[in-house]
Amino acid sequence: MEPGSFNGFPALPTDVLIVEDDPIIALDFEDTILGFGVRSVRSVGNVATALAAIAARPPDFALLDVALAREKSFAVAEQLDAMKIPFVFVTGYGGGACVPTAFADRPRLGKPCSSEALQAALRRATGSEA
């Protein structure tokens, strides 16, 4: 087994930040990601808390719900992009969710998403596909 690998697969990020305003969805993502063997998963429900969490401890990877309760997650995406931290947009609006042109090429997962799609997104964050 390679150093930093998990069950023979390439390493996953060790710290994942979930920005999701629905606590049930956030918990589901959290449980699934922890089940993959990720050491730390943090969930926040709004932009201000997400930016504070990133400032306190930058994650290795982030899942960003596009449409939060009263705001969009694009300010978080801008901060993560500036810090070269990989992220994936998550949306219940399908592939047609409007994102700024600067993020048009960023990966997106639909809600709900399969465990396999989520794990593949995490592996891409480390630069290695499963």
N, C-alpha and C positions, 0 to 999 in steps of 0.2 A: 504494500500500500504506500502510495506517495505521501510525503510529508504534507500536512494540511488537507489531506483528503478525508472523506467520511464514507465509510463502507465501500471503499474502492472508487468512489466518484470524486471528481474535482471538488475542491473546497467551495463552500457556500460563504456568503458574507457572514461575519460574526455578529454584527449589530445592524438590525433593520428597524427603520422608523416607518410606521404606518400613519398616514394622515387621512383619517376617515371619521366623518361625523356621526355615523350610525354605529352605536356601541355593539350591537349584535354582529354586524359585518366585521367590525374591527376585531372582536374576540375570535370570530371564525378564522380570519386571516392569521391572527396571532397563534392560535392553536395549531393551525396547519403548518406555519413556518417553524414553530418550535418542534413540531413533529419531524421536520426535515433534519433537525440537528443544529439549527442556528442557536447560538448561545444566548443572545439578547434580542428581544423584540419589544419596542416601545410603541404605544399608540397614543395619538393626540387627535383632538377633534376640530381644531381651527388653525388658521394661519399664524396668529400671534404665538400660540403655544408651540407650534411646529418650529417657528424661527428661534424661539427661546431654547428648545430642545437641541436644535442643530448647533447653536452657539455654545451651549453647555458641553455637548459631546457629539461631534459630527458622526453620523452613522456611516456604515459602509455602503448602504443601499436604502432606498425609500420607495414606498408605494404611495402614490398621491391620488386620492379621490379628486376628480376634476371639480365637481360641483359640491361644495360644502354647504352647510345650512344657509348662510347669507353671503357667501363669498366663493371665489374660485381659488384654487391652490397655486396659481401661476407665480405668485411672489415667492412661494417655497421652492418651486421649480427653478426660478431665477437664482436663488441663493445656492441651491444644490449644484446647478450648472456652473456657477462661478467658482465653487469649491471642487469641481471635477468629481462630484459624487454621483454615481449612476442612480437613475430612478425610472420608474414606470408609472404612467398614468393608468388609473383604474376608473372605469366609468360604466354606469348603467345605461348610457345613451348610445351604446354601440360604437362602431367605427366612425360615425358621423359627428362625434362630440367635437365642438369647436375648440381648438387650441390655437394660441398665437403662432404665427408663421415660424418664429424662432424654434418652436418645439414640434413642428409638424412631422419631423422624422423620428420623434421619440416613440418607443414602443408603448402600446396600449393593451390593456387587458379589459375584457368586458366583465360586468358583474351579472350573474355569478361567473366565476372562472374555475376551471378544473385545477386540481392539485398539480397535475402534470404541467399545465401552462404556467402556473405560479412558480413551480420549481425550475422550469426552464428559464424564466425571467431572472431568477436569483442566480442561476449558473452563468447566464450571459453577463451578469454584473461582475463576475470574477474573471471574465474573458475566456471562459471555457464552457462549451456546451456539454450537456450530459450525453 
